Amino acid sequence: MNRRHFTKISTAAILGTSTIPFNVFASNENPTLKLGGPLFEKYSSPEEWIAILKKLNYKAAYCPVDTNAAIETIKAYEAAARSADIIIAEVGAWSNPISPDQSTAKAALEKCVNSLQLAEEIGAQCCVNIAGSNNRENWAGPHPDNFSDETFELIVETTRKIIDEVKPKRTFYTLEAMPWIFPEDPDSYLRLIKAIDRKAFGVHLDPVNMMVSPAVFYKNADLIRECFSKLGTHIKSCHAKDLVLKERTFMPQFDEVIPGRGMIDYSAFMTEIKKIPHVPVMMEHLDNAEEYLEGASYIRKVANSVGLQS
């Protein structure tokens, strides 16, 4: 992956993207929350996997196999999920395909392609990654060049390469927002959607990752509604977390907490999910099964309060 080989794209041509109409699923009569999270019990077959999901009342799941799985195994899990009405939400491709280290970037690009292929084969909603970083040491870390025009163009071309290699028909390659790289907010997503110009490119929405200041944090319901209004049906999967702003510090510092213990407006979040109930909501970053049970209980309670079954 040589940066000199990437085509330049004028950022002026990307600006001015209009918002996307967003009410197509609002008439759903009995919307059901597709909630899921990591599994702590071991399984060795599709039947055992489904049994664990049902015990947790999960209606969405992370991909149950990796990219080395045989196609027969992949199809067995797909069939089991379909039979049990479980959505396979996402295949993680966590890596740095824009790394300045060429060997790292090459390996990451291959991982992204293989992960997108797995998502296509198993019928997952999406394959998800972050854009990466110019940071050589931290694949998801800050760097002075991360918000440059050159980095934006590199993300566009790298994402196109991944999608064009697989040419998915029923899944999507998605990017998750991060505070220190594109896409960092809804308008940045719109720029990327227009610039990448691929039907198989989508949005993986994690509102917590957009909380970059106290001003945004304390009005997070406004940001959540803006995300759904502008990005609409491009949203393929969501992450569900919660956040607190630490006190007694001179510069803003945030901590992730169990959903319900922070200040993310889940009423606003679930109200928007109600409009697109086919989109899975996946918990992450908690320490143990008990914390996920607590988080799930809270999210379901809020979902029920806005008319979203769980």
C-alpha positions in Angstrom: 0.0 0.0 0.0 1.8 3.0 -1.3 0.2 6.4 -0.6 1.6 7.8 -3.8 -0.7 5.4 -5.7 -3.9 6.9 -4.3 -6.0 9.2 -6.5 -6.5 12.7 -5.2 -10.2 13.7 -4.6 -11.2 17.3 -4.2 -12.7 17.9 -0.8 -14.7 20.8 -2.3 -16.7 18.2 -4.4 -17.7 16.4 -1.2 -19.2 19.4 0.7 -22.8 20.3 0.6 -24.3 16.8 0.8 -27.9 17.0 1.7 -29.5 15.1 4.6 -31.2 11.8 3.8 -35.0 11.4 4.3 -35.6 9.2 7.3 -39.1 7.9 8.1 -39.3 4.8 5.9 -39.6 2.4 8.9 -41.6 4.7 11.2 -44.8 2.8 10.6 -43.6 -0.5 12.0 -46.5 -1.7 14.1 -44.7 -4.0 16.6 -41.0 -2.9 16.6 -38.7 -5.2 18.6 -35.3 -4.2 19.9 -32.5 -6.3 18.3 -30.2 -6.2 21.3 -27.0 -8.3 21.7 -23.6 -8.5 23.3 -20.5 -10.6 23.8 -21.0 -14.2 25.0 -19.1 -15.5 28.0 -20.2 -19.2 27.7 -18.4 -21.5 25.3 -20.2 -23.1 22.4 -19.1 -25.6 19.8 -22.1 -25.8 17.5 -24.8 -23.6 16.1 -27.3 -25.2 18.4 -25.3 -24.4 21.5 -24.7 -20.8 20.3 -28.4 -20.3 19.8 -29.2 -21.7 23.2 -26.9 -19.2 24.9 -28.4 -16.3 22.9 -32.0 -17.3 23.8 -31.0 -17.7 27.5 -29.8 -14.1 27.4 -32.8 -13.0 25.4 -30.5 -11.6 22.8 -32.0 -11.0 19.4 -28.8 -9.9 17.8 -25.3 -11.4 17.9 -21.7 -10.8 17.1 -20.4 -13.1 14.3 -19.9 -16.5 15.9 -17.0 -17.7 13.7 -13.8 -16.2 12.4 -12.4 -15.8 8.9 -10.7 -19.2 9.0 -14.1 -21.1 9.3 -15.0 -23.5 6.6 -17.9 -22.4 4.4 -20.0 -25.4 5.6 -19.6 -24.1 9.2 -20.4 -20.5 8.2 -23.6 -21.6 6.4 -24.6 -23.8 9.4 -24.5 -20.8 11.7 -26.3 -18.6 9.2 -29.1 -21.1 8.9 -29.3 -21.4 12.7 -29.5 -17.7 13.1 -32.2 -17.4 10.5 -34.3 -20.2 12.0 -34.1 -18.5 15.5 -34.8 -15.0 14.2 -31.4 -13.8 15.3 -29.6 -11.0 13.4 -25.9 -11.5 13.0 -25.0 -7.8 13.6 -21.4 -7.5 12.6 -18.0 -9.0 11.7 -15.2 -7.0 13.4 -12.2 -6.1 11.2 -10.4 -4.1 13.8 -7.1 -3.1 12.2 -5.3 -0.1 10.7 -5.4 -0.2 6.9 -4.1 3.4 6.6 -1.0 2.8 8.8 2.2 4.5 7.6 3.9 1.2 8.2 3.4 -0.6 4.9 3.5 -4.1 6.3 0.9 -3.2 8.9 -1.3 -1.5 6.3 -1.1 -4.5 3.9 -2.0 -7.0 6.7 -4.9 -4.8 7.8 -6.2 -4.4 4.3 -6.2 -8.2 3.9 -8.0 -8.6 7.2 -10.6 -6.1 6.2 -11.2 -7.9 2.9 -11.4 -11.3 4.5 -13.8 -10.0 7.2 -16.1 -8.4 4.7 -16.1 -11.6 2.7 -17.1 -13.5 5.9 -19.9 -10.9 6.6 -21.2 -11.5 3.0 -21.1 -15.3 3.4 -22.8 -15.5 6.8 -25.3 -12.8 6.0 -24.2 -10.3 8.7 -25.6 -6.8 8.7 -22.1 -5.4 8.2 -18.4 -5.6 8.6 -17.1 -2.9 10.8 -13.8 -1.2 11.4 -12.5 2.3 12.3 -10.7 4.2 9.6 -7.4 3.6 11.3 -4.7 6.2 12.2 -1.4 7.7 11.0 -0.1 6.7 14.4 2.5 3.9 14.0 2.3 2.7 17.6 -1.4 2.9 18.3 -3.7 1.6 15.5 -6.6 3.6 17.0 -4.7 6.5 18.4 -4.4 10.2 17.7 -2.0 11.8 15.3 -1.4 15.4 14.0 -2.2 14.3 10.4 -5.4 12.4 11.1 -7.6 15.2 10.0 -5.7 16.3 6.9 -7.1 16.3 3.4 -4.6 13.6 2.5 -5.8 11.3 5.2 -9.4 11.8 4.2 -8.5 10.9 0.6 -6.6 7.8 1.8 -9.6 6.6 3.8 -11.7 7.0 0.7 -9.4 5.0 -1.5 -8.7 2.3 1.0 -12.4 1.8 1.7 -13.1 1.6 -2.0 -10.4 -1.0 -2.4 -11.9 -3.2 0.3 -15.4 -3.0 -1.0 -14.3 -3.5 -4.7 -12.3 -6.6 -3.8 -15.4 -8.3 -2.3 -18.2 -6.7 -4.2 -20.8 -7.6 -1.5 -24.4 -8.0 -2.4 -26.1 -8.3 0.9 -23.8 -6.8 3.5 -21.9 -3.6 4.0 -18.5 -2.3 4.9 -18.9 0.2 7.6 -16.7 2.7 9.5 -17.3 3.5 13.2 -16.7 7.1 14.4 -13.7 7.9 16.5 -12.8 11.2 18.2 -9.4 11.6 16.4 -10.0 10.4 12.8 -12.7 10.7 10.1 -15.6 10.2 10.5 -15.9 12.1 13.8 -19.5 13.4 13.4 -22.6 13.1 11.2 -21.4 15.6 8.6 -18.1 13.8 8.3 -20.0 10.6 7.6 -21.9 12.4 4.9 -18.7 13.6 3.3 -17.4 10.0 3.3 -20.6 8.5 1.9 -20.5 10.9 -1.0 -16.8 10.6 -1.6 -16.5 6.8 -1.4 -19.5 6.4 -3.7 -20.2 2.7 -3.1 -23.6 1.2 -2.4 -22.0 -1.3 -0.1 -20.6 1.4 2.2 -22.5 2.1 5.4 -22.5 3.7 8.8 -21.8 1.9 12.1 -23.2 4.3 14.7 -21.6 4.6 18.1 -22.8 7.9 19.6 -20.4 7.6 22.6 -17.4 7.9 20.3 -18.6 11.3 19.2 -18.6 12.8 22.6 -15.6 15.0 22.2 -16.5 17.9 24.6 -18.7 18.7 27.6 -20.9 20.8 25.3 -21.6 17.8 23.1 -21.8 15.5 26.0 -24.4 17.4 28.0 -26.6 17.8 24.8 -26.0 14.2 23.6 -29.7 13.7 22.8 -29.4 16.4 20.1 -26.4 14.7 18.6 -28.1 11.3 18.6 -31.2 12.7 16.9 -28.9 14.5 14.3 -27.1 11.2 13.6 -30.3 9.4 12.8 -31.8 12.3 10.9 -28.8 12.8 8.6 -27.6 9.3 8.2 -30.9 7.5 8.1 -31.0 4.2 6.3 -27.2 4.2 5.9 -27.0 3.0 9.6 -26.4 -0.7 9.6 -25.5 -1.5 13.2 -25.1 0.4 16.5 -23.0 0.1 19.6 -24.6 0.8 23.0 -22.4 2.2 25.7 -22.7 4.9 28.4 -20.4 7.7 29.6 -19.6 9.9 32.5 -17.6 13.1 32.6 -15.0 12.9 35.3 -14.8 15.7 37.9 -11.9 17.4 39.6 -9.9 17.6 36.4 -8.9 20.7 34.5 -9.3 19.2 31.1 -12.3 17.0 30.0 -11.9 13.3 30.7 -14.6 10.7 30.0 -15.1 7.2 31.4 -17.2 4.4 29.9 -19.7 2.9 32.3 -22.4 0.3 32.3 -25.5 1.5 30.3 -27.7 3.3 32.8 -25.0 4.6 35.1 -24.0 7.5 32.8 -25.6 10.4 31.0 -26.1 9.1 27.5 -29.8 9.8 26.7 -31.1 6.3 26.0 -34.6 7.6 25.6 -33.6 9.6 22.6 -31.4 6.6 21.4 -34.2 4.1 21.6 -36.8 6.4 20.2 -34.7 6.7 17.0 -34.0 2.9 17.0 -37.7 2.4 17.1 -37.9 3.9 13.6 -35.4 1.3 12.2 -35.9 -1.7 14.5 -34.2 -4.1 12.1 -30.9 -2.3 13.1 -29.1 -4.3 15.8 -27.8 -2.6 19.0 -24.7 -4.2 20.4 -23.2 -3.7 23.8 -19.5 -3.7 24.2 -16.5 -2.9 26.5 -17.9 -4.2 29.8 -15.9 -6.5 32.0 -18.1 -9.5 32.7 -21.5 -11.2 32.2 -23.1 -9.5 35.2 -22.3 -6.1 33.9 -23.8 -7.0 30.5 -27.0 -8.3 32.3 -27.3 -5.0 34.1 -26.8 -3.0 30.9 -29.2 -5.1 28.9 -31.9 -4.7 31.6 -31.6 -1.0 31.6 -31.6 -0.7 27.8 -34.7 -2.9 27.6 -36.5 -0.9 30.2 -35.9 2.3 28.3 -36.8 0.7 25.0 -40.1 -0.6 26.5 -40.9 2.9 27.8 -40.8 4.4 24.3 -42.8 1.5 22.7 -40.0 -0.7 21.5 -40.5 -4.3 22.5 -37.6 -6.3 23.9 
